[in-house]
Amino acid sequence: MPFAVAPANDLAGRTVLVTGANAGIGYWCAEKLAARGARVLLGCRSAERAAVAVSSIRAHAPRADARVIPLDLGSLPAIAEASARLDERIDIVVCNAGVKSAAREARTADGLDLMIGTNALGHFALLAGIARVLADDARVVAVGSLAHRFARIDPDRLDETWTSTSLRQYGRSKAALMSLAFELDRRWRGTARSALCAHPGYAVDPLTPPREGLAPVSAFARSLAAPTRVLVQGKDAGADPIVHAATATDATGGDYWGPGGLLEFRGLPARVRAADEVRSRDVGTALWTAAETLTGTRFDA
Ligand SMILES: NC(=O)c1ccc[n+]([C@@H]2O[C@H](COP(=O)([O-])OP(=O)(O)OC[C@H]3O[C@@H](n4cnc5c(N)ncnc54)[C@H](OP(=O)(O)O)[C@@H]3O)[C@@H](O)[C@H]2O)c1
């Protein structure tokens, strides 16, 4: 039995697009949302990995309505193609897909810095491309990270080759995504649409319940990792603040949700603090202009 208690069918009639839904936190968002009756669109770049995820979702949420949307966030033409193909109303978008480390010279297919290009600009171009099918009360959730706090965004130098560390550049990419999401929310004020951020804390595969074909972890590695559960959590739990931000009635535009426990590494969803820089209107507007320029995409939100 996948669930001790059947979850409510409260998302019936709602359609959710989850990027990077074939693995990790994105997979768990998709499974949890499908189990609550949502129609789930899995935006994935690998048809094979996406198919494995869909069968696992169906095995654990038998009434799941899940469909794959081919989507490579590291290619602007691929994003445009995926966006053009989407012709159904979308109620919720979870901008989850992410590259967490990269070499300094790593680039997207369009020549953009790989982490900025995929994590922030790819989602910006996707949202611009699908804006026409977003529901009047659509909710967008950007998956941020604790790492955003250790990074500075310089909108004028967004695509410059970085000189620091991969982790700091990852933090910049997450800070940029969060800043764009808060800016989107400001632009949507006065409408029923909203944009929020959420982060999963510190979520690792060895503490995650097994799913056939997804991130296999040996029993030995699981037993070694078990004591770390006091500090960190599985990716199933990491999905919870994101699903909360995407669906809860107490979550509203401009919110930032994360795990409420020690250091925000684990725990139940709670409102958490985002760095002033990602909340800044000045940074958000400058970043929006830079994102339009770098992606060659006009986004009239
Ligand atoms: N795990 C954590 O503790 C943690 C903490 C803070 C934030 N986060 C954020 O949470 C999100 C998920 O993390 P995770 O730990 O679940 O990572 P993960 O297991 O590595 O999964 C990342 C997902 O993103 C997809 N992806 C990467 N590049 C893509 C592209 N160009 N186009 C489409 N999909 C792409 C991957 O697809 P492929 O299988 O095709 O590579 C995969 O489905 C990320 O945004 C990450 O920054 C994670």
The ligand as an ORCA input file, in Angstrom:
! r2SCAN-3c Opt
* xyz 0 1
  N      18.501     18.159     -2.834
  C      18.653     19.252     -2.086
  O      19.052     19.184     -0.914
  C      18.316     20.599     -2.655
  C      18.519     21.712     -1.830
  C      18.155     22.974     -2.310
  C      17.600     23.098     -3.558
  N      17.437     21.999     -4.331
  C      16.840     22.196     -5.652
  O      15.791     21.272     -5.830
  C      15.698     20.926     -7.215
  C      15.743     19.420     -7.355
  O      16.919     18.949     -6.737
  P      17.207     17.383     -6.612
  O      18.101     17.206     -5.447
  O      15.961     16.616     -6.705
  O      18.088     17.168     -7.932
  P      18.238     15.917     -8.903
  O      17.883     14.649     -8.217
  O      19.609     16.068     -9.470
  O      17.170     16.181    -10.027
  C      17.326     17.294    -10.869
  C      16.262     17.242    -11.933
  O      16.453     18.367    -12.796
  C      16.464     17.878    -14.132
  N      17.211     18.720    -15.049
  C      18.494     19.119    -14.972
  N      18.825     19.819    -16.071
  C      17.728     19.837    -16.870
  C      17.440     20.377    -18.142
  N      18.378     21.019    -18.874
  N      16.194     20.227    -18.659
  C      15.256     19.564    -17.965
  N      15.465     19.003    -16.750
  C      16.704     19.141    -16.229
  C      17.097     16.500    -14.021
  O      16.837     15.770    -15.199
  P      17.882     14.642    -15.726
  O      17.547     13.384    -15.004
  O      17.591     14.597    -17.175
  O      19.266     15.151    -15.407
  C      16.348     15.988    -12.802
  O      15.066     15.565    -13.162
  C      16.858     21.628     -7.913
  O      16.404     22.821     -8.499
  C      17.813     21.954     -6.786
  O      18.565     23.104     -7.063
  C      17.794     20.750     -3.926
*
